[in-house]
Structures are given as structure tokens and as C-alpha cells.
Amino acid sequence: MIQVRRIWIALAVVGVLVIGVLGFGAYQELIAKPNAPVAMVNGVPIRTSDYQRRVRYERWQLQAQAAQLQQRQAQLDPEAENQESMAQFLNQQLQQIQAQISQVPRQTVQEMIDDELVRQEAERRGITVSDEELQQEIEEQFGYHRTLPTPTPTLVTETLSLATPVPNPTSVTLEQFQRAYDRYTEMIEEQTGTSEAQLREVFRDALLRQKLQEALAAEVPTEAEQVHARHILVKTKEEAQQVLDRLNKGEGFELLAQELSTDESTKDDGGDLGWFPRGQMVPAFEKSAFNAEVREVVGPTQTSFGWHVIKVEGHEVRELEAGALRLQRSQALQTWLAEARSGEGVENLWSPDMAPSTEGAQRGG
């Protein structure tokens, strides 16, 4: 009897251990892993479950685009010469999308980090997106406009008079929008596990980005530190050194630029690049130009364009030209994000094994 009892006790212990192991495995798969963060943004975790759902959504979007391109390819006549350029274009587009699909797991982490940074900055600034704004944005994304666009005059060149076109009617009705939206959200949830409420938050994040971009653009100063420079661009370091040697012997920079520079857009003007602020030139060129003294010649400086010999003609704070101001305003959000990403509170914990499987697009795949 004692031996039998010992056997039962041993079996019970083994059973408890097995249950414990299975329970721990279930806990790891169902609770620990989905809640583990792929990134931390100023104390806010981006959870693996949310990340994987977003990856499936982004993949599905790109795969749908690829399917449309393949459908258009199938409609082309391979024997028709006048369709060759279209076939090449579609093939290039398809290759780009396929390359993007392969990058989705890594890029999605960065996108979600950026979304959280934008949300936090928007909250700090009091920027919000109302439910009404969100609904109108969704409607317009699906082709429904509550009001017709304001007619804009167009110039009729033959008569040199202005003609006001009749605005096109709304592309879809409210009922058509609702049916299309319902079908789309049902498909998204079935294929990617993204609910309609979660999809709305994707649209909300996009609107927050737009509003923050506008706020940051309005803060871009109209004046900036700028440099006026000339350059001589050549193919090799040896050629650049020969340019420097000739300059050191007293030859004029402008004449050498006209003779030797491979930059066709500036050589006739003696290599003159005009005034430019930071962020407009490639980093290596900008560093050399902004670190040089006025009238100083520096180089050779290598960039993706070749080797540069640079002469700084001026360096001062001045009004931005209209084009440069527009460029800086359009880049305001990306400039801010680049700095925000490098903050101490941003930690990217992603590893490839956190990405969902590429086998199928079904929820949980």
C-alpha cells in the first residue's frame, strides 16, 4: 500500500509540474509576449500585440495595391508595342511595393514610435482631433464630400478669358460611402484583426500629424544662418587636389569652375550656389561650408555627387528666400521628429522575431 501511495504521489507531482509548464507556456504566449513592448516612448509602451496587428494591416494594404497592379498587368497585350512603357511602369511599381512589404516589420515600429511622439506633443500643445473632424476625414478618404468644392477660375488661353467650370458632383453618395466603409472595415477585421475602432485611431493619428505639421510650420523662423558658397565638382580626390594646387598658385576660382566643374547647373556661373540655410545641402557638403571662414577655400569634400572644392563667399543670418522657407516649413514635422526620436525617453526594443508571420494575412497569422 505504501508503494502504491508513493506512486500516486509521484504521479500527482508530475501532473502538477506538467500543468505548471503548460500553464507557464500559455501565459508566455497569451499574456507575456503580446504585452511585451516593442518600444518605449517616454514611459508609454508600444505593445507587441498592437504592433503585430499594425504590421498585418500595413502588409494587407500593400498586398492589395500589388494585386491591383497585377490585375492591370494582366489586362495589357504583351505583343502591343504601344503598351511596353506602361508594362515597364507597372512592373517597377510592383517591385517597389514588394520591397516595401519586406520592410514593413521594421518600419512599422518606427511609425508607431512617431505616432506616439506626435500624440504626446499634440497633447502638450493642446492640439486635438474631434470626432466630427475624424468622421469627415474618413468620409473624404472614401470619396464622399459633404459639400461641393468651391469652383476655381481656370484660364482659357485661346480667348485669354476666365471660365468658371461647373464643379463635379460628389463622387459617391452618403449611402454608397457607408456601404463601402462597412465592407472595408469588415474585411480589415477579418484579414488583419484590426477593429473599426482601431482603424479610426489610425485615421486620427494621421490627422494629428497634419495638425502638428501645420503648427510647427507656422513656427519656422523667416530668418536663418546662411552661407553663400561656390564649388567645383570633380570625379576623383586626385582631381580635386589638382584644383586646389592650381588655386594655390593663384588661378581664379570662377575660371577654374567654368573649366573643370562637372556641375552643369553652376559651372557657367563660376560654381555659384547662392545663399542656402542648413538642411538644404547634403550633410558632408553643409558641414564643410558652414565650418569655413568667409573667403576660405576648403576641400576636397566627398559626397554622393563626387569631390568638391568649396569657396565660402559669405556667412550671416539673413531672410530666407521664399523657396527655402517653403522647404523648411514642409519639412518642419520631419525635422522635429528626427530630434524627438533621439530623446532619452525613446527606446526601440524591436527584434525580428516580434514580427507576425508572413504566412497568410488572416488575423493572428
N, C-alpha and C positions, 0 to 999 in steps of 0.2 A: 504493500500500500504506500509505503514511504517513497519507493521508487516511482510509482505512478504519479504520486503527488508532485514529486520533483520534476517529472516530465511535463506535467500540466503547467507548473510554474514557469519552466523554461520556455514552453510554447507561448505562454502569456507574455513573457518578457520580450520574446522575439516579435510577437504580434504588435506589442506596443511600439517597439523600435521601428517596425515596418510602417506602421501608421504614422509614426513621427517623421520618418524620412519622406513618406508620400505627402504628408501634410506640409512639411517644410518646402518640398518641391513645388507643391501647389501654391503655397504662399509666395515663393520666389517668382513664379510665372504669372500669377494672377494679381498680386498686390505689389510686391517689392519692385520688380522690373518695370511695370507700367508707371509707377510713381517715382522712379528714379529720375533725376533731372538730366537732360542732355546739355543744359546750360543754366547758369545763374546770372540774373541781371539785377544788380543792386538789391540782393536778398530775395528776389522773386524767382522761383524755379520754373523752368520750361520742362514739363514732364514728358517722359518718353511716350506715353500713350497719346498725348496731344501731338507730339512731333510725328509719330508714325501715321496718325490719321491725316495730318497735313501733307506728308510725303505721298500717301496714296492719292490724295486729292490732286496734288500738283502733277503726279505721274499721269493720272487719268485725263487731266486737261490736255497735256502734251500728246498723249496717245490718241485722243480724239482729233487733235489737229493733224497728226500724222495720218490718221485714217481718211480724213478729208482730202489731204494731198494725194494719197494713193488712189482715191476714187477719181480725182481729176486726172491723174496719170493714166488710169485705165481708159478714160474717155478719149485720149489722144490717139491719132493714127500714126503708128511708128514709121510708116512709109511716106508721110507727108513732110516735105522739106520745110514748108512754112510753119510747122509746129515744133521744129527742132529746138529753137530758142526757148519756147515755153516748157518743153520737156526738160531741158537743162536747168531752167529756173526752178521747176518743181522738184527736181532731184536734189538741187542744192539746198532748198528749203527743208526737204525731208531729212537730209543728212544733218543739218543744223539742229533740227528738233530731236533727232536720235541722240546727238551729242549732249543736248540739254537734259534729256531723260537720264542719261548716265550720271549727270552731275546733281540731280535733284536731291539725293540724301544729304550731301554736304551743304549745298546752297540753301536748303530749307532751314537748316539750323541757323544760318546767318540771317535769313529773312525773319525768322521768329525772334531772334535777338533784337534785330532792328525794330520790329513791331513793338516789342516791349519797351525799348528805349523811347520810341515815339509816344507810346501811351503815357509813360511816366513824365516826359517833358510836356506833353499836351495837358496833363493834369496840373502840373506845376504852373502852367501859363493860363489855366482856366479855359482851354480850348476843348470843346465838346462837339459831338455829332448827335443831333436829336433823332428820335425815331422817325419823325417826318422827313428829315433830310435823308436818312438812310433808305426809307421806303422809296422816295423819289429817285434816288441814285439807282436802286435795283430796277425800278421800272424802266429807266432810260437805258440801262445796260441791256435790257431785253427788247428795246425798240419802242417802248410806249412813252409818249411825251404828253404831259397833262395840258400844255399849251403849245400852240404852233410857234416855231421860231420866228423872230421878228424879220420881216423881209429886209434884205440889204441891197442897195442900189448896185447895179453892175454896169460897167461902161461898155456901150456898143460902139466898137471902134469904127465901123463902116460909116456911121452917121454922126459920130462924135457927140452923141446924146446919151442921157442916162435912162435906163429902162429898169423898172422895178418888177422883178419876177413875182409870180404868184407862189406863195410858199407851198411846198409839197405837203400833202396831208400826213397825219401821224401814220407811221409805217405799220403799226398794229393797234388794234382796239384794246380797251381795258380787259375785255373778256379773253381775247387772244393772248394777251400778256399773262393773265392768270393761269390759263391752261398750260402755256409753255413753261412758266415758272414752276408750276406744280409738277409737271413731268420731269423737269430738270432736277428739282430737289429730291424727288423720289429716286431718280436714277443715281444721283450723287450718294444718297444714303445707302442704297443697295450696293453700289460698286466700291465705295470708299469708307463707309461708316461715318460720314460727315452728316450730321443732322442739319435741318433747315436753320435752326437757331445758331449753330456753329458756322454755317455758311454766311449768315447775316453778319457775324462778327468779322469775317474775312473782308466783306464789303466795308464795314465800319472802320477797320484798320486802314484800308485804302483811303477813305475819306479823311481820316485823321492825318495821314501822311500829307495829303493835299493841303489841308488847312495849316499844318505846321510849316510846310514848304512856303506857303504864302506869307506866314508870319515872319519866318527867317529872311525871306527875300526882301521884305519891307525894311529890315534892319541892316541890310548891306550898305555900308557907307559909300557915299558918292566919290570920296577921295581915297587914294591908296598909295602906298610906297610903290614907285615905278622906276624902271630902268630904260634908258634909251641906248640900244646897242646895235652894232654891226657885226656880221660874221662872214667868215669864209669857210665854206663847207667842201671838204675833200674826202676821198675814199679811204685813205690809209693814214696811220700815225706818221709814217715817214714823210708823206706829202705835207702833212700839217707842220711837221718840224721844218721842212724846207721853206714853207710860207713864213714861219717865224724867223728863220735865218735871213730871208730877204727883207723882212720888216726891220730887223735889227741893223741891216746895212743901209737903211734909210729909204727904202721904197715905200710908196704911199699905199695905205690900206685899201682905199677905194679902188685904185687902179688894179691892185692885185686881186681884189674881189671880182672885178669885171673880167680879168684874165683867167682866173683859176677856179672860182667857186662853181660848184655843181648845183647850187640852189638857183634854178632858173627864175624864180619869182622875185629874187632880191639882187642878183648879181649886177644887173644893169644900173641899179641904184647904189652901187658900191657896197652891197651887202646890208643895206639899211633895213632893220627890223622895226624901226619906230619905237614908241614907248609901249611898255607892257607891264602889268602888275604880276605879282606872284600867282602861281597856279595856271598860267597861260602857256608856259613852255614846259618841255619835258624836264623832269627833276634835275638831271645832271647839268643841263644847259643853264637852268634857272640858278642853281647853286653857284656856278662859276660866274654868271653875270652879276648876281646880287652881292657877291663877296668881293668883287673887283672895285678898285678905285676909279673915279672918273678919269678918262683918257688912258687908262691902263689897258694893255693887251694881254689876254690870258689864253691858256691852252697848252697843248692840244686837249680838248674835251671830247670824250666819246659819247655818242648817243646812238639810238637805233637808226638814225639817218646817216651816220658816218662820223667824221672827225671835224671838230670846229676850232677855228681860231676866232676869238671874240674880242671886240673892242668896245668898251663902255664909253658912251658919249655924254651920258647924264644920269643922275640918280637923285630923285626927290619925291616928295609927296605931292601929288597933283590930281586934278579931276580925272575920273575915269571917262574914257570915251564911251559913247552910247553902246557900241557893240560889246565892249569889255564889261560894262555894267550889266547888260542883259545876261551875259555869260555867267557872271558871278552870282546874279540873282537866281538863274536857272539851276545853278549848282549848289545853292545855299543849303539844301537839306542834305545832300551827299557829303558836303564839306563838314557839316555838323555831325553827321553820323560817323564819319571817319574818325573824328576826335572822340566822340562818345564811346565808340567801340573799344578804344584803348584805355578806358577808365578802369580803375582798380576793382570796381564792383562787377565787371563783366567777365565771366568765366565760361569758356566753351569746353564742355566735358564730353563732347561727341566722340564716338568711335564707330567704325563701320558696322560692327555687329548690332548697333542700335537701330539700324535701318530695317524697315519691314521687307519681307521677301518680295522679289520681283515676279514670283510665280503667280500670275493671275492678278486681277485688280479687285477681287472681292474683298469685302470687309474682313479685316483681320489677316489678310494674305501677306 
